[in-house]
Amino acid sequence: MAGNEGLLAALGDLRRRLDHDLFPLEIGDVASHRHALKELRGQLDDYLLPRVAAMDAPLLAVVGGSTGAGKSTLVNSLACADVAETGVLRPTTLAPTLVANPADEAWFGRQNVLPGLARTTGRGRGEPGTLRVVTADTLPAGLALLDAPDIDSVVTANREIAAQLLAAADLWLFVTTAVRYADEVPWGFLRSARERSTALAVVLDRVPPEALEPVTAHLTRLLDENGLPGTPLFSVPEVALPEENARLPEPAVRDVRGWLAAIAADAHARDQVVRRTLAGALDSITTRVPALADAAERQRAGVADLRRTIDGAYGAAMATFDDGVRDGSLLRGEVLARWHDFIGTGDFMRSLESRIGWLRERLVSAFTGRPAPETRLRVALETGLEALIRSAADAAAERALDGWSGTPAGRDVLERAGVISAGRLGRASSGLPERASSALRAWQGYVLDLVAEEGTEKRTTARLASFSVNVAGLMLMLMVFTSTGGITGIEVGIAGGTSLLSQKLLEAVFGDQAVRTLTQAAREDLRGRVRVLLDEEAVRFTSLLDGVGPPEDAAAALRRAAQDVHAHRDAIGVPAGTGAGGGPPDATRSARSLGSGAQVDSPAQVDRSR
């Protein structure tokens, strides 16, 4: 690992950054983002981190391909041993089998490569989710073959593990057939090898003699057209095997085996294959990680949009409450009836200016002699306020629920929280009436304190003493609901002149400027308490977003981590951007291409038109 410490640390930091749930919500093409994230995590764990930590470890060649391509039979034939399960049932390979020389068993038997797969040994098909490690002394040291499940398996788990294994390979030995070589699924994987500069060779299996030349020529052309010129192409003829588990005749696989043996025997060639594939995987980080960071930012923006929906809904509820306070509607109905009970329904409005003193005396008498009307008026006022608050909160909850339900991300949050079936998220909470009642009683106490504090000034003490704090406080509460802060004057005609009477009585005690100030203070305190109630209601929604989405700095941290990997990338000794074409010579000095990633010579020329 000498010289690779910085790169290994950078990769480790990037891997930790990917541990967050970056894409929890249905925003954009989230399925592909989640798949890309899972794939990158897997490649870091299964390949990049262990390979950078041990550059001289044995080379891993993954044998992958389509259903029924003969991968297991090919592995057995190359290893000259019955190590992989074969058969006509599909899928045949339920768990991957890794075959290595006994000298390399210790490396692959431990959790070095593919650490997430438990190791098993012995013959048999193996259990899904495990990696069966077997040895064969007929396989050269320094090279292991891994028989992967089908890339197009009917079993989803098999397809996923096949993709995981290919991402962990130093070299792909891709197997297809004369019948299925043009299928789209294999070409998706082959293009992925091209994009990541993975060392690659293709085995065209089960080729009828009469189809050998045209099929090979067509496959060669397809490789060229898909950006994979020079990829080694080996043809294996169709052979009638004497029994189900038989191996291919030695001449049928001689070229493939000899080519692999040449790589395994030449430490320099093996090292170059490893470095080329590693370089391609590292270079892909510079595009894969920023794309994930962009998608993570969209997740955060989506969460912010959901919060703004809630802010808008409960902001509108506050506006509804403000309108209800200003338009005098609270002083109609029950409140107005209790007001008339309180002061009588005579012709006080016709002689208000000349009879303030008489009205004040009547009010004082009513308070001191008959407390019930005052209590009923106060209760009616509180009940009206509670109803206004509940109505605004109900409308906000319905608006918020509709807003979230109308977006994929919002529906996702609601479904994840399991709150739709509860049936109450679209209405105010059951505890709101009690909290509202408590808040309004506290507000009434605050208003009385305001009046008492104002009355301590010498010029108003005597007048307030003949009027009572309770009476003045109740009048001030009524002023809050009909006056715009005591600034624009009297709203004549609202609720039978209640505002006019309240204002005149209070001005007689405190003066007009003090009434303005007191009314404004009482209104703002009430608004503050209602704002708290509505904020508490909104928390029923916003709490569902707590911890949802990537951390605030996740996108920036991912980009920095990718840049750090890139800064240390040259430690592996392959210049950036040299994925396709070019490569090291092997011991035979005979130029052969090794896919999009590297070139390795073969001990025997493999004619692509065979």
Phi, psi and omega in degrees: 000002184306130179086351182257005185301317181296318179294318180297319178294320179295319178295321178297319178295317178299317181299320179296324180294334182274359181285341181290156174280088188283334188228067183281338189250156179282080181234122181065207181275065189295330181298317180289326178295316179295320178296317180296321178295313179299318181296317181291318175304313182298318182292325176296313182290316190275334188229300190298309182296311179293326181289317179295327179288339182215079183295333183265012178292160180304150180280138180250118177253117180267127178264108183231167179160193187279168177300132176073014182284346181092030182296312183295320177297320179296317179299313178301321182289321179290325181274352183055037181202151179275082184257332182249143181286131177239167179160176182268345178289145179236133357280144179280312183272104178272328177227140181295146177241127178251124179246129183222161172294146180307332180293337182256004185298321182299320182293312184279338179288332176275170183278059177272281172284143179051059185294342181281353181257123178294142181271139170228164178226174178093173183279172179111181186275342181078165181259144177304140181088005178239164175240114180273121182252120178233162181241154175211116182289353176279347177270135183294147176295151179090357181217128176241147176251138180236116180277110186265154172297170183291137178288342179242030182300150175288346179264119183303317181300324179294318178297320182293317180291327177298315179295322179297317182292320179296325178289342181262005187273145166281330184214133173263130168250096190267124186251128174222180183234167179296338180272327191243011186294339181264003179299150184288321184303311177301323182290333173298318178290321180295322176293327175296320176299320178296314184295330183254010175057036179284135175300135192213142168221149182243134176248117177268106189261157173056053182264118175298146183306319183288342181261357187303307185292308182294321181292316179298318179297319180292317179297321176300316179296320178296319177299316179297315183293336180262019175078023181237048180293145177080004179296129178302130182234117180249134179254130177246117185293155175292127185231134175278108183277142184292335180210168189301318185261017183289154175267160178291150177300148183304318180299332183291333183243009185302317184292318180295314181296318180296321179296316178293321180296323179296320178294315183295326184282336184256104182301322181294314179297318179298318179296321180292322176299313180301312184292324179295312179295318178298318179299317179298318179295319179293318180297327181294337179298327183293343175251325183290317183290313176302325177296320176294322179297318178300316180293325177295322177297322178294327175296314179297319178297322178295318177296319178298321178298319179295322177294320179295327176300317179292316179301318180295318182296315183277339169293320176295325178296321178294321178296321177298318178296315179302317179298318179295329178288319187278330189276003176078002184296334180292338183268013175258178175064232186299319180297317180295320178297316179292329177296317178294322175301325187286316186247354183090166185241028181288203186263038183299330183294330185287338182228036187300313186298323185269351188236024179303317181298318179297318179295320179298317180297320180296319178296316179299318179297319181297320181291317186280329184263327184227084183292339185300314179301322179297316181298316180296322179295317180295318180294318179298320179295317180295320179296318178298320178295317179300317180297321178295319179295315181296319180298315179296319181292320177299314181296321180294317180297318179295318180294319180295315181296317178297319180298317179289320182293340181275001179232147178302319181295316180296316177299322179299315180298314181296318181291320179297323181278345180065034187259348183297318183292342180295332172080357184245357182291335178275009176226166177299154182293154182294338180272357183297315181305316180294317179293322179294317179300317179296318180295323181288323176297320177296323178294317178299320176297321178298319180296317178298321177295322177301312182296316181296319180295318178295325182286350179285346177290143188302322185288343181247354185300313184294317181295320180291327181298327179274359188243331180082140179296321181298317180296312181298320180296318179294320177297321180294322177299317179295324178298327182300329188265001180226353184240142176277068177075015180074015187260322189263005174099198189269135175267086185294138176096344179283125175052046173066028177085016181302314181299318182299313181296314181300316183294315182296318179297314181293320179295329178295331181268311190254339188097154188293321181293320179295323179297317177302313182296315181296318181296316179298317180296319180295318180295315182295323178294318178298315179300319179298319180290322178291323177300320177297318179299315181291324176298320177295324176293319181296332181299334177301329177271308187295333178295335178290344180263352180298126180078001179271134179095166181290158175301161185302321185261014187299313183297313180296320180294323178296317180296320178296319180296319178295320178296324179293320176299314180298322181295332181258002187298325183291354178298339181277352172088013177239122181301144179298145176081012181252039183290306186270137176076162178073161178161175185279146172284155174254189189295338184270353180060022181253111189294123172224142180275142175243072174065204183281348187261313187213170175236133178225138179281152178254146178291343177225133179297129178254105183287121184290349179260011180299000000 
